[in-house]
Amino acid sequence: MALKKQKSAREETVYGKGGVFYKFPKGETGPVQIKVDFGLVPPPQSYYYADAIDLKVDEDLFMGVLSFGRREVGTNRFADRIDIIMPPAALFRQFWLSSRDVEGTIDQVIAKLGATPKVAPASAGSSLAVTLFANMIFIAVGEGESSLDFYHLSPRDVHLAKTRKIDMQIQPTVRVILSSILTKYFFELLKPHVQEAQASQSTEGRRERATASR
C-alpha cells in the first residue's frame, strides 16, 4: 500500500470574509498578507463624472493628490472638482502594478474608437474641492468609458486583524467615471511618478545590499 505523500509546507490559515481576506505567510508574528476580492465588497454609493484630471505630490506630507473635475467652458480651469488623497505606495506601486493589463485594454479601446488622445493639463485655479481619502483603487473598462472605484482600508482594521484576528472592513469612498481618452491620460500622469519611485526603490535596494555585504 502506497504511503500518502506528506505536505512539504504547513497550510496557511486564511482569515476574513466579505471580500477582505488575509493570512500570515511567515507565521502569526510576521507580516500580514491582504487580498481584496472587489466582486464581494460593496461599490461606492456616490459617483462623479470628470472631464479633467490633475496630479500632484504633497512633498511635506508625502501624499499623492488626485484632482478630478469638470472644466469651465472654453478654459483649462476646473469649474468644480474632488480631490482624492492617496499614499504614494498605494498609487504609484500597488495600483500601477495591478493595472498593467488594464492600460493595454484602454489602448485597444482607443484604437477601436479611432480616437487620438489630446488632453490638456487642467489647473485647479480658485475652484473649491471636496477632499476624500483612499488607499485602494478598482478600475473597470468599458467600450468608451472607465470607472475608478476608490476604497479605504483602515490601519485600525489591519491592526485588529493582526492582534485579534478580527475581520477587516473596507470602506467605499467614491466612484469616478472617465472617458477612455482621459483614462489613458491618467496613466500618463502616473508614469513619471512611478518611474521615480522605482528608481528610488532600486537605489535603496542597492544600498541595503552594499551594507549587508560589509
C-alpha positions in Angstrom: 0.0 0.0 0.0 1.4 3.4 -1.0 2.1 5.9 1.7 0.4 9.2 1.4 2.8 12.0 0.5 3.2 14.4 3.4 2.8 18.1 2.7 6.1 19.9 2.4 4.8 23.1 3.8 2.3 24.0 6.6 -1.1 25.0 5.3 -1.7 28.7 5.9 -5.0 29.7 7.5 -6.9 32.3 5.6 -9.0 34.8 7.8 -11.7 37.3 6.9 -14.9 37.5 4.9 -16.9 39.9 3.0 -14.3 40.3 0.3 -11.3 41.1 2.5 -9.1 38.1 3.3 -5.7 37.8 5.0 -3.1 35.4 6.1 0.3 35.2 7.8 2.8 33.7 5.4 5.7 33.8 7.9 3.7 33.0 11.0 1.4 35.0 13.2 4.2 37.2 14.4 5.2 38.1 10.9 3.7 40.5 8.3 0.1 40.1 7.2 -0.8 39.5 3.6 -4.1 41.0 2.5 -6.2 40.1 -0.6 -9.3 42.0 -1.6 -12.0 40.4 -3.8 -13.7 43.5 -5.2 -16.5 41.4 -6.6 -17.6 40.8 -2.9 -17.1 44.3 -1.5 -19.9 46.9 -1.8 -19.4 49.5 -4.6 -19.3 53.2 -3.8 -22.7 54.8 -3.4 -21.8 58.2 -4.9 -20.3 58.8 -8.3 -18.7 61.8 -10.1 -18.1 62.3 -13.8 -14.8 64.1 -14.7 -13.6 65.5 -17.9 -10.3 66.7 -16.4 -7.5 65.4 -14.1 -4.6 66.8 -12.3 -2.0 65.0 -10.1 0.4 66.5 -7.6 2.5 65.1 -4.8 2.5 66.8 -1.4 6.2 66.5 -0.6 5.7 67.7 3.0 3.1 65.2 3.9 4.2 62.5 1.5 0.8 62.1 -0.1 -0.5 61.9 -3.7 -3.3 64.4 -4.6 -5.5 63.3 -7.4 -7.9 66.0 -8.7 -10.9 65.0 -10.8 -13.2 67.7 -12.1 -15.2 69.4 -14.8 -13.7 72.3 -16.8 -15.0 75.7 -17.2 -16.3 76.1 -20.7 -13.5 77.2 -23.1 -10.8 77.0 -20.5 -8.4 74.5 -18.8 -9.5 75.5 -15.3 -11.6 73.3 -13.1 -15.2 74.7 -12.6 -15.6 72.1 -9.8 -13.6 69.1 -8.6 -13.0 66.5 -6.0 -9.5 65.8 -4.5 -8.6 62.3 -3.5 -5.6 61.9 -1.3 -3.7 58.6 -1.5 -0.4 57.3 -0.1 2.3 57.2 -2.8 2.9 53.5 -2.3 -0.8 52.7 -2.9 -1.0 54.8 -6.0 2.4 54.5 -7.7 3.2 50.9 -6.8 0.2 48.8 -5.8 -2.3 50.3 -8.2 0.2 50.7 -11.0 1.3 47.1 -10.9 -2.2 45.8 -10.7 -3.4 47.9 -13.7 -0.8 47.0 -16.4 -3.3 44.7 -18.3 -5.9 47.4 -17.9 -3.8 50.1 -19.7 -3.3 47.6 -22.5 -7.1 47.2 -22.8 -7.5 51.0 -22.8 -5.1 51.2 -25.7 -7.2 48.6 -27.6 -10.4 50.6 -26.9 -8.9 53.8 -28.1 -7.6 52.2 -31.3 -11.1 50.7 -31.9 -12.7 54.1 -31.5 -10.2 55.6 -33.9 -9.5 58.4 -31.5 -6.3 60.4 -30.9 -5.8 61.2 -27.3 -5.4 65.0 -26.9 -5.9 66.1 -23.3 -4.6 69.4 -22.0 -3.4 69.8 -18.4 -6.0 71.1 -16.0 -5.5 73.9 -13.5 -7.2 73.9 -10.1 -7.3 77.7 -10.0 -9.7 79.0 -7.4 -12.2 76.1 -7.6 -13.4 74.7 -4.3 -13.0 71.0 -3.8 -14.4 68.2 -1.7 -11.4 66.3 -0.2 -11.6 62.5 0.2 -9.1 59.8 1.2 -8.4 56.3 -0.3 -5.7 53.7 -0.4 -7.1 51.3 -3.0 -8.5 51.6 -6.5 -10.5 49.2 -8.5 -10.6 50.1 -12.2 -13.1 48.7 -14.8 -13.1 49.5 -18.5 -16.0 49.6 -21.0 -16.3 50.4 -24.7 -15.7 54.1 -24.2 -15.7 54.8 -20.5 -13.9 53.7 -17.4 -14.8 53.7 -13.7 -12.3 54.2 -10.9 -13.7 52.9 -7.6 -11.8 54.3 -4.6 -11.8 52.5 -1.2 -10.2 52.9 2.2 -8.8 50.0 4.3 -8.2 51.5 7.8 -4.9 50.9 9.7 -7.2 50.2 12.7 -8.7 47.2 10.9 -5.3 45.9 9.9 -4.0 46.2 13.5 -7.0 44.4 15.0 -6.7 41.7 12.4 -3.1 41.1 13.3 -3.6 41.2 17.0 -7.1 39.7 17.4 -7.9 38.0 14.1 -10.9 40.3 13.6 -12.5 40.6 10.1 -11.4 43.7 8.1 -14.0 46.1 6.7 -13.2 48.0 3.5 -14.9 51.4 3.1 -16.2 52.6 -0.3 -15.1 56.2 -0.9 -16.4 57.3 -4.4 -16.7 56.2 -8.0 -15.2 58.4 -10.7 -16.3 57.9 -14.3 -13.9 58.9 -17.1 -13.8 58.7 -20.9 -11.3 56.2 -22.3 -9.3 59.1 -23.6 -9.0 60.6 -20.1 -8.2 57.2 -18.6 -5.2 56.9 -20.9 -4.1 60.4 -19.8 -4.5 59.4 -16.2 -1.9 56.6 -16.7 0.4 59.1 -18.4 0.2 61.4 -15.4 1.1 58.5 -13.1 4.1 57.2 -15.2 6.8 59.7 -14.2 6.0 59.3 -10.5 6.1 55.5 -10.9 9.5 55.7 -12.6 10.8 58.0 -9.9 9.5 55.6 -7.2 11.0 52.6 -8.9 14.4 54.4 -9.3 14.3 55.3 -5.6 13.4 51.8 -4.6 16.2 50.4 -6.8 18.8 52.8 -5.2 17.6 51.8 -1.7 17.9 48.1 -2.6 21.5 48.5 -3.8 22.3 50.5 -0.7 20.9 47.8 1.6 22.8 45.0 -0.3 26.0 47.0 -0.1 25.5 47.5 3.7 24.8 43.8 4.2 27.9 42.7 2.3 30.2 44.7 4.6 
